[in-house]
């Protein structure tokens, strides 16, 4: 079995109200991110994604950062982070995002009309963040060449695909049942 799937089956679960939240190195950065796991995940992203058609990698703060950084080091493609803080730089694009557990403003800098963008993220559950980012990239006039998300949970992938027409690739689909991660 692959390290990602093995580690998901062993990860702790915490309850937040009725929601069973999985705690994993790729999605939370805790308890520890092992280089072998990160290397496996990034290698799989490169294998399934059309990253070499892109001239920029884009990810959302915070847990997409290790993925984008590693991808950039492997491919020599620069990356952009969608930040939770406004910088007021020329061309900054605000992005309103709403997920199942949060809402707020995000900000994109460094993406321009005509850029070819590869989007990578750690988890898709409701799809709220990814949907907002896709809409912002389209408003900018950049081209999305591919979207890869490591962990899929819930119906967010389907929702975003139906609303945008983009195909989202995921490495693993999970659910949490009876206090354990189940690989689907």
C-alpha positions in Angstrom: 0.0 0.0 0.0 1.2 3.5 -0.7 2.3 5.8 2.1 -0.5 8.3 1.6 -3.2 5.7 2.0 -1.4 4.0 4.9 -1.0 7.3 6.7 -4.6 8.3 6.2 -5.8 5.0 7.7 -3.7 5.7 10.8 -4.5 9.4 11.3 -6.3 10.7 14.4 -9.9 11.9 14.2 -11.3 14.7 16.3 -14.9 15.6 16.6 -16.0 19.2 16.1 -19.6 19.2 16.9 -21.0 16.4 14.8 -18.3 16.6 12.2 -15.4 14.1 12.4 -12.3 15.9 11.3 -9.2 13.9 10.2 -5.8 15.2 11.3 -3.1 14.4 8.7 0.4 15.7 7.8 -0.7 16.7 4.2 -3.9 18.5 5.3 -2.7 19.9 8.6 1.0 19.7 8.9 0.8 17.8 12.1 1.8 15.8 13.9 4.9 15.6 11.6 5.4 15.8 7.8 7.7 13.0 6.7 9.8 13.7 3.6 9.0 10.3 2.1 5.3 11.0 2.3 5.6 14.5 0.8 7.9 13.2 -1.9 5.4 10.4 -2.8 2.5 12.8 -2.9 4.4 15.4 -5.1 5.6 12.6 -7.4 2.0 11.4 -7.8 0.8 14.9 -8.5 3.4 15.3 -11.3 2.5 11.9 -12.7 -1.3 12.5 -12.9 -1.3 16.3 -13.6 -0.5 18.3 -16.7 1.9 20.5 -14.7 4.4 21.0 -17.6 1.7 22.8 -19.6 1.7 25.5 -16.9 3.9 28.5 -16.4 2.7 29.1 -12.8 1.6 26.8 -10.0 -1.1 28.2 -7.7 -2.2 27.1 -4.3 -4.1 28.3 -1.3 -2.6 29.2 2.0 -1.7 27.3 4.2 -1.3 23.6 3.5 -1.0 23.9 -0.2 2.3 25.7 0.4 4.5 22.6 1.0 2.9 21.0 -2.1 3.5 24.0 -4.3 7.0 24.6 -3.0 8.0 20.9 -3.6 6.4 20.9 -7.1 8.3 24.1 -7.9 11.6 22.6 -6.9 10.9 19.5 -8.9 9.7 21.3 -12.1 11.4 24.8 -12.0 7.9 26.3 -12.4 7.3 29.3 -10.1 4.4 29.3 -7.7 1.9 31.7 -6.3 0.1 31.5 -3.0 -3.5 32.7 -2.6 -3.1 34.5 0.7 -5.5 35.3 3.6 -4.0 38.7 4.0 -4.3 41.7 1.7 -1.0 43.2 0.4 -2.5 46.0 -1.7 -0.1 45.3 -4.6 -1.1 46.5 -8.1 -3.3 43.9 -9.7 -4.2 42.1 -6.5 -7.5 40.2 -6.9 -9.8 39.7 -3.8 -11.5 36.3 -3.6 -14.4 35.6 -1.3 -14.5 32.0 -0.2 -17.0 30.1 1.8 -16.4 26.5 3.0 -18.3 24.2 5.3 -16.4 25.6 8.3 -15.2 29.1 7.4 -15.7 32.1 5.2 -13.6 35.1 4.4 -11.5 37.0 1.9 -8.5 35.6 0.1 -6.1 37.6 -2.2 -4.3 36.6 -5.4 -1.1 38.4 -6.5 1.2 37.3 -9.3 -1.3 35.9 -11.8 -1.9 37.8 -15.0 -4.0 37.6 -18.1 -2.7 34.9 -20.4 -0.9 33.0 -17.6 -1.2 29.2 -17.8 -2.0 28.0 -14.2 -1.7 24.6 -12.5 -3.8 24.6 -9.3 -2.8 22.3 -6.5 -4.4 21.9 -3.1 -4.4 19.5 -0.1 -8.1 18.7 0.4 -11.4 19.3 -1.3 -14.5 18.7 0.8 -17.2 21.4 0.1 -15.3 22.9 -2.8 -15.9 26.5 -1.6 -12.3 27.6 -1.7 -11.4 26.0 -5.0 -14.6 27.3 -6.6 -13.7 30.9 -5.5 -10.2 30.5 -6.8 -11.3 29.2 -10.2 -13.7 32.1 -10.6 -11.0 34.6 -9.8 -8.5 33.1 -12.2 -11.2 33.3 -14.9 -11.9 36.9 -14.1 -8.1 37.7 -14.4 -8.1 36.0 -17.8 -5.6 33.4 -17.0 -5.9 29.8 -18.3 -6.3 26.9 -15.9 -4.4 24.0 -17.4 -5.1 21.4 -14.7 -6.3 21.0 -11.1 -5.0 18.4 -8.8 -6.1 17.9 -5.1 -4.5 15.3 -2.9 -7.4 14.3 -0.7 -11.1 14.2 -1.7 -13.8 14.1 0.9 -17.4 14.8 0.5 -19.2 16.2 -2.6 -17.1 19.3 -3.3 -15.3 17.8 -6.3 -18.5 16.9 -8.1 -20.0 20.3 -7.2 -17.0 22.3 -8.5 -16.9 20.2 -11.7 -20.6 20.7 -12.4 -20.4 24.5 -11.7 -17.2 25.2 -13.6 -16.8 22.4 -16.2 -13.2 21.7 -15.1 -12.1 18.2 -14.3 -10.5 17.9 -10.9 -8.0 15.1 -10.4 -7.6 13.7 -6.9 -5.0 11.2 -5.5 -7.3 9.6 -2.9 -10.9 9.7 -1.9 -11.9 9.2 1.7 -14.7 9.3 4.2 -14.6 9.2 8.0 -16.8 6.5 9.6 -16.9 5.5 13.2 -13.8 7.5 14.1 -11.6 6.1 11.3 -10.6 7.1 7.8 -12.0 4.9 5.1 -10.4 4.8 1.7 -13.1 4.7 -1.0 
